[in-house]
Amino acid sequence: MRSKRGYVRIRLPIWGFLLFLGAVLALGDPAMAGQLKLSTVRIDLSDRQPSAVLTLTNTGPSRSLVHLRLMAWSQVSGADRLEPTDAVLVNPPIADILPGAQQVVRIGYAGALQTPNERTFRLFIEEVPLQDSTGAQAVETILKISLPVFLPPQSPPTKVLAAAPPERGIPTVFMLNRGTRHARFTEYQLIGRGGVAGSLHKTSGYVLASTWMGYPLDDKDLAVPGPEKLRLTTEDGPVEIPLDPAVRQEMR
């Protein structure tokens, strides 16, 4: 079951892919991209349920060769980090799917017992370009898709978000997750004195357990008088987080 190389590539114009990816992350609907349809947009594993199934459907008129691989996913100093892992495996790592056919992919947890914090991974899926009947490789847009894979912590999971006000001249708001599981949000907005609001930013943001991430602001945000809180649309609903300068100390 050990995974070899594999990411995610799909035949789509770039604007079409971006619309698809935004809809998938915001709504959580089954994913459709180019020739491939994915049965889910996230995978949850646990000690009680150490394996899961993902179904890939080839909706196009030609065969589709797909590579898959899993990577450990963390966030360090405000940046995503991906590293090879044997804790979660994917089978098969390569799939040749005929038109109209399906491929069942199994994702299995083979690591140590659950840890105090949620463990996070990314499953990358890549459609490999095929040669045409003349032997020439067709020109196509090659893209990646990745699905998050979550393994919950030992104790009941928590997520406690905190945020620091933007520093002068740095158009970024920083969010810190003091909890033991990830926080995901699709919108964020800076709110100042008197309820004056900055720009509404659309995103597919994650702040993993016990880490912090920065998200960009713009000129409208920097003009907000006395920023007081950050309004988020999360997977659990809308929340408002007071801005606290002390959060920067925890980020160091």
N, C-alpha and C positions, 0 to 999 in steps of 0.2 A: 504493500500500500504506500510505500514511501514516495512522496511527490518529487517529480523532476521539474524542470523549468516549465513555466506556464504563467500567463497573465490574463489579459482579456482584450480581444480586438473584435470590432464589429463594423460591418459595412454600413455607414451612415454619413451623410454630410454633417459637418461639425455642428451646424445650428440645430439639426435634428437630434443629434446625440445630446446636446446640452439641454434641450427641452425635455427629452426623455429622462435624463438623469435627474433633473430638477423635480420632475413629477414623481419619480420613484422615491427619492429621498423625502420629499415633503408629504406624500400621500401613502406610501407604503404599499402601493398596488403591485401585482405581479409585473415583472419587468419584460418589456418587449423591445428588442434592439436589432435592427437589420434582419438577419436570418434567424436569430436566436431569441427564444422566449424563455425566461427564467421563472421558476415556480415560486420563488421567494426573494426578498431583498435583504434578509438578515437571517442569521443562524444562531440558535441558542443551544448550548450544550451544558451538561452538568454531570456530577457523579452518578446521579440516578438515571440520566438519559445521556450517555456518553457518545451517542451517534445521531446523525440527522441525515435527511435525504434532500437533495436538490435535483429537480428534473429540468433538463435542457431540451427544448423542442426546436427542431429545425423547420421554420415556417417558409423558407425560401425554395427556389426551384432547383438548387444545386446542393451537392454534399457540403458539409461543413466540418472542418478539422479544427478541434478545440484543444488547447492546452490549459491545464489548471494547476495552481500551486497555492500553498498556504504560507503566510508569514506572520511572525509575532509582531504585534502593533503596540507601540508605546508612544508617549509624548515626553520629550526631554527639552527643557529650556525653551518651551513655547513652540516646538516643532515636532511634527510626526516623525517617528522612526520605525523602520521595517527591518526585521532581521529573520534569517532562516530559523526554522523551528521543527522539532520532531514531536512536539507535544500534541499537535493536531495533524492528522493525515487525511489525504484525499485519494479516493479510488473511483474510477481510473484517473491517472494523471493526464492521459491523452484519450480523446474520444473522436471517432469518425462517424458523423451523424448524417444519414441519408435524408433526402428531401421528405418532409412529412413525418419523419421518425423522431423518437425520443431517446434520450440517454439519461439513465438514473445515475447520479453521482452520490457517493456516500462520504460523509465527513465524520471522522472518528477521533475522539479524545483519547490520547494514549499517554498523557503526562502524569505528574504527581498529583496528590490530593489537592483539593481546592485551597487557595491561599487567602489571607485576610482581605486582600483587595481583588476585585474582579479582574480576570485575565482577558485580554482582548487580542484578536487576531484579524487578519484580512485574507479572504479567499479571492485570488485573482483568476480571471477567466479571459482567455485570448483566442480569438478566431485566427487561424493561420492562413495566409494567402495560398491559394491553389493555382497551379498552372492551367492554362487553357489547352485546347486540343492541339494547338500548334507548338506547344512547349514553351510559349512565352508567358511570363508571369503578368497577370492582369494588374493594371494600375488601380489602387483602391486606397481609401482612407483606413488606416489601422489605428484602433483605439483600445484603451483598457477600461474594464469595469472591475470594481472590487466590491465584495459584500463583507460587512462586518460579521465577525464570529465572536460570541460572548460566552464566557464561562463564569458563573456567579461566584461571589466570595463565600467563605465558610459560614459567616454569620449573616443575619438578614441584611440585605444590601441597603445602603443609604447613599444619597447624593445631596451635598450641601454646597450650593454655589455662593461664592462671594465675588465682588468686583471692585477694582480700583479705579478712581477717576482718571481721565486722561491727563498725562503730564503736558506741560506747556511745550508746544512745538512738536509733539509726538502724536500723530493722528491715529491712535490705537487705544482700544479699551481692553483691559486684561481681566480674564475670568479665572478664578481659582476654584477647583472642586475639592472640598475637604472630605468628601464622602468616600465610600468603598465601591461605587459603581459609576459608570459613565453617565454624563448628562448630554442630551442631544437637543438642539434647538434649530428652528427654521427661520426665525426672525429675531432681530435685536434692534433696540431704539434707545437712544440717550434721552433722559428727561431731566429738565433743569427747574430752577425756581419758577413758581407760578404755573407749573405744568407745561412750560415751553418744551416742545419736542424737537429732536433732531431728525435726521433722515431715518426712514425705515429700511433696514438692510435685510435682504433675503440671502439665506445661506443654507448650507447643510453642515452645521457646526457640531463638533464633539469636543467635550472636555473630559478626558478620562480620569479615573479615580486618582486622587492625591497628586494631580498635576495642574498646570495652568497653561492657558493659551491666550494669544492676543488676536483681536479682530479689528479690521480697519474702520476708521471713521473718515468723514469728509468735511468740507468747509462749513456746511450747515451745522454739523455736530460741534465743531470748534467754536461756533458763535452762540451756542446754548449757554445762557447765563447760569452760573453756579450749578453745574451738573450735580444732581442729587441721587439719581437711581438709574438703573438699567432695566428696561422692560423686555422680556423674552417671551417668545412663543416656543414652548418645549413640547416634547412628546407626551408630557403629563398635563399640558394646558398652559395658560398664560401665568407668568410669575413676574414680580418686580423685586429687584435686588438693590438695596441701598449701596451707594458707592462709598468705600471706606479706604482712605489712604494707607491704613495699616496693612492692607492686603499685600502691598508691595514688599513688605518685610518678609512675609511668609513665602514669597516667590523666590527669594534669594537662597 
